[in-house]
């Protein structure tokens, strides 16, 4: 555990406020599983974690995994759906542009809630995910609670900043005014550096699927798997377009999990290619079902792209889940995926938006089971080394402690109680 020279800082028990746009609405909600896993592990180490997140259609405050989730209301329940499901950055330009009108009450009500919580609980550190727009809420919490802010970027903020010029100075301010900045990949770190000049600490997330590596199934009809939201930046249409090229060489089926606003158009596209019996849309599935799909597949494919708004994968959880099951990966060389998939080492990388390249990569893996198994095992070992949840939690604790020490060095307060001391 990180050792700090400040005797007033007790790293064993921190009160942490986490501000986020999305958090599971119930035990069975699969939203942001990586964040849920991260906070559960912090709580298991003895830290007192509190989540501040927006309501969804009138959802009241509740508890998940023993962690209190405070929901702030920002609009009548009928329209209170800016977040969750596909996320605000996808809903605003694609689903309904009127969603952007909810931005002002969202930030205002969220800031009021964060200030109230911080003044009442006196947190030791404030962890703000997606610094736009949550940097404003975090700054309000810092003002009323006198605690440092850790800003955590995931990539979508910068795509939004490229589309909306007024977002750039707000995001730059949020990054520069935070005590520490962290992010999920080297790609996102480059975006942070370019916009704000800040150097970010890279702290990725690990797999949340509890699978175990097994031998490749070597199906007579090869099974190709994709998991994820069906939105533009996932590039699923290119994977579907690659299927006729694959079928010309060998029998195969493509199994697609997840939902999103593009599902109907993707189904129509698959049908137009005569693939209605070859491409299976499975919707959202349970973790148990997902485990089985990984175990049954011959190859996992992540065909992500840089979409029309400049958004792409900040990291990409699919390859990590595939590695956990001992499955080979073929993926596009975009965004944070290149932190996970090392070409010809832990998987195959291909150019984005190129169904021919996708088909060739997939066929290369399917044609050589020994090579496929070698890639899968290398990926598993790489994931265990760099994406281990224990190490990830260690790094988060280090960042929190450093933020606290730096904040106190700049703003010394007399008679300060030990950080993490329980309220009387």
N, C-alpha and C positions, 0 to 999 in steps of 0.2 A: 504494500500500500504506500501511496505517496507520503513522504515525510516532509513536513513543513517546519520552518524555523519558528513560526509563530506559536507560542505556547497557549494562546487563547483559542486556537483552532483545534477542534476535536473532529478528526476526519471519520470517526466511527459512526457518527449519527448526524447527518445533515438534513435540514428541512429544505426540500427542493420543490419549487413551483415550476411546472412544465406547461408552457403555453403552446397550443397546437390547434390547427384547423379541424383535424379529424381524429377521433378516438372511438374505439368500439362502443356501440350503443347498447350492447347486451353481451352476455357471455358467448353467444354463438355468432357474433358479428366478426367477420374476418378482416375488417378494415385495419390498416396499418399494423399488421401482426408484428413487424420488426420493432415498432415503438412500444407496443404492449410487452413484448419480450424484454426489451431493454429496461423498462420501468419496473417490471416484476423482479428482475435480477437486482436492481438497485434496492428495492424494498426488502428483498431477501437478505441483503447485507446489513440491514438495520437502519437504512435511511428512510426518512418520512417523506413520501412522495405525494404531491397533490397535483392534479391535472385541471387546467382551465381550458375548456373547449366550447365551441358554439353549440347551441341547441340544434336539434333537427326535428322540424315539425312539432314543436312544443315539448320536446323531451326535457324532463326535469333532471336535476342533479341526481347522481346515483353512485354506485360503487362497482368496480371491476377488479377482481383479484385482490380484494382488500384495499385497493387504492381509491380514494375519493375523487370523483370526477364532477367538477362544478361546471354546469352548463349555463351560459349566459344567453338570454333571449335578445333577439335583435329585430324581429319583425313578427307580424301575425303568423300563426303556425302554418297556414296554407302555403306561404312563400318562404318559409324558413328551411330552405333546402339548398342553400348556396354551396354548402360543403357536403362531404361524404359522397358515397357512390363513386362518381367519376372525378371529383375534385373541382374546385372553383375555376382553375385555369382552363379546364376543358369545357365546363358548363357555360361560362360567360360568352365565348366567341362562337360556340357550336350549337349548344342546346337552346339557349335563350339569352340574347344580348342584354335583355332587361335585368338579368341577374346583377350586372355591374352597378345598378342603382342601389343595390343592397349594401354596397361597399362602405358607404359613409356610416349608416347605423351599425353595421358590423364592427367597424373599428371603434366607434364611439362607445357602444355598449360593452364591447370587450375591454376597452381601456378602463371604463368605470368599474367593471368587475375585477380586473387585475389590481387596480389601486385599492379597492375595498379588501380583497383577499390579502394583499401584501401588508396593509396597515394592521389587519387583524391577526395575522399569523406570524409576521416577522420572519420570513424565510431567510435562509442562509445564502441561497443562490437561485437565480431565475434562468431557466433554460427555455429559450424561445426558438421553436422550430418554424422555418420559413420566415425570415426576418422582414419580408414584406408579405402581409401587412402587420405581422405580430411584433415587429420591433417597436412600434408605437405603444402597444400594450405592455411590452416588457419595460420600456422606459418609464411608463406610468407606475408600474409596480416598483421599479427601483426608486422613484421619487418618493413614494409613500412608505416603502419598506426598507430603504437603505441597504440593498443587497446588490451584488454584481450581476451582470447579465452575460450569459453565454448564448451567442447567436449561432444557430445551426442551419446551414443551407443544404438544400437537396437538389437544386438545379432548376426547378420550375420558376423560381423567382426571376431568374435572368432571362428566360424566354419571355416572361411578362414584361420585363424592363425593356426588352428590344421592341416590343409592340407599342408600349405606352411610355412616351418620353418622360412624362411627369413621375413615373415610378422610379426612374434611375436615381434622381437625387435623394429620394426618400430611402431607397434601399442602401445607397452609399452612406447616408447618415447613420442608418441603423447598424451597419457593419462597423463603421469607424467609431461609433460611440459605445460599442459593446466592449466589455472587459476581455473577452476571449471570443474567437470565431472558430467554429469547427464545421466540417463538411463530410460528405459521404464518399468522395472519390477525388482523384487527382484532376479529373476534368472539371469538377465543380470548384476545386481550389484555384485553378487557372482563371475561372470566371470571377471569383472573388478578388484575386490579385489585380485583374484588369480593371475592375470597376472601382475598387476602394483602396488598392495599394496594400491591403492587409494580407499577412500570411496566415493561412488557416491550418489548424491541426486536422489531419484526415483521420476520422473515426468512422469506419464503415459499419454495416450491420451484418449479422450472420443469418444462417438459415433458420427458419422457424418451423420447418417440417421435421418431425421426429423419425424420419426414415433411417434405415441402416443400409450400407452398401451390400449389394448382392450381385451374383454373376449375371452377365448379360443374358436375356432370355432367348435370343436368336430365333425370333418368330419366323415362321414360314411366310407370313404376310407381315412385312416390317411395320412397326408402330412408331410413328413420329408424333411427338408431344409438344404442344405449346400451352403455357399457362400465363394468364395476365388479363388486364382490362382490355376490352375491345375498343380502343381509341386509336387515333391516327398514328401517334408516335410508336405504337407497337408494331406497325408494319405488317400486319397479318395478311393483307391482300397479296403481298409479294410471296409469302409462304404458300398461299393457296395457288397462286400463279405458277409456282414451281412444281406443283404436284403432277401435272401432265408430263413434264419432263422426267420426273422420277418414275412414274408409272410406265413410261416407255422402256425403262430398263429393268424394273422389278415390281412385283405386287407390293402395295403399301397402303396404309390408311393414316390419315392425319386426325388427331384428337385435339380439340381446342376447348380449354376450360375458360371460364370467365364471362362476364357480360359487359355491356357498354353500348353507347349510342350507335356504334357502327355494326352491331351484330346483324341486324336485318339486311343491311347492304352487303355485308360479307357473305351471308347465306345466299343472297341472290346471285352474287358473283360466282360462288362455288357451283351453284346450280346451272349458271350459264355456261360453265365449262364442262358440264356433265359429271360433276363430282359429288352429286347428292348422296351417293352410297359410299363415297370414299373419304369425305370430310365430315367429321362428326362434331357438332357444336353441343357441348355438355353443360354449359352454364356454370354457375358457381357450384363448387363441390365441397364436401366436408374435408377436413384434413386427412381423415382415414381413407376416403376415396382418392384423394390426391396422392397419398402414399402409394396406393395400389397402382395408380396410373403411371407413376414414376417407375415403380418396380417392373411393370409390364412393358415399358417402352424400350425401343432399341436406340433411340437418339432423341435428345431434347434440342429444340431449335428456338432461338431468340432472334427474330428478324427485324428488330427495332430500327427506326429511322430518325433522322432529324426532320420534324414535321414542318408544315408551312409557317408555323409561328416560331420556329427556331428551337422548339422544345425536343428533348431527347432523354434517354435513360440517364438518371443521375448515378446509378450503380447497376441495378438489375438483379433482383432476387432469384429469378428463375435458374440461372446457371448455378448459383450456390445450392439451391435445392436439388438440382440434378446431380451435382458433385456428392451431396450427402447420401444419395442413393447409388452412387457408383455408375452414373450414366454419362456417356460422351455428349459433348455440347458443340453445336454449330451456331454461331452468332454473328451479327453485324458488328463491324468495327466502328462503333459510335459511342460517344459519351463515356460514362464510367464502366461500360462493359469491358473495356480493355484493361481495367484494373483486375478483373476477375478471370477473363479468358485470355490466356497467353497463346498466341498462334503457334500451332504445331507442338505445344507443350502441354497445356491443360485443355485444349480444344482447338477448333478451327474457326478463324475469323474470315469473313467475306465482306466485300463492299456492300454498302446499304443500297436498297431499292434495286436490287439486281437478282431477279428470280433465277436466271441462269447460273449465277455464282452460288446461290443458295442450293440449287439442285445438285450442282457438282460437289459441293461440300458434304451434303447429306449422303449422296451416293458413295463418296469416298469413304465415309465412316461405315456405311452399311456393307460395303464390299470387303472390308478387312476387319473381322471381329477381333483379331489379336491387337491390331492397331487401336481400335475403338476402346478396348479394355485398358490398354496402356494409357490413353488420354484420360479416361475416366478416373483411373487410380491416381494419376498425377494431379488431376483436378481435386480429388478428395484430399490428398495430402496438402496441397496448396491452401485449400479452404480451411483445413484444420490449423494450419500455421498462421494465417493472416486474418481469418474471419471467425475466430474462436470467441464465443460470447464471454468467457471469463476474462480474456485479454481486453475485449472491447469495454467491459465494465470497469476494469482497472484504469483504462485510458480516460474514461469519463470522470472517474473519481479524481484523477490527476488534474484534469482540466478544471473541475469545480474548485479544488483546493487552490490551484494557482490563481484562478479568478478572484477568490476570496482574499488571498494574500495580497495580490496586486491592488485590489480595491481598497483594502484597509491601509495599505502603504500610502495611498494617495489621499485617503480621507480618514485619518486616525480619529478614533472616538475614545474619550476617557471612560474608564470603568466599564469596559466592554465585557459582557458575559461570554463564556466560551461558546464558540460556534457549535450548534447542534444541541446545546443544553435545552432540555424540555421546558415548556411553559409551565409555570406553577399555577 
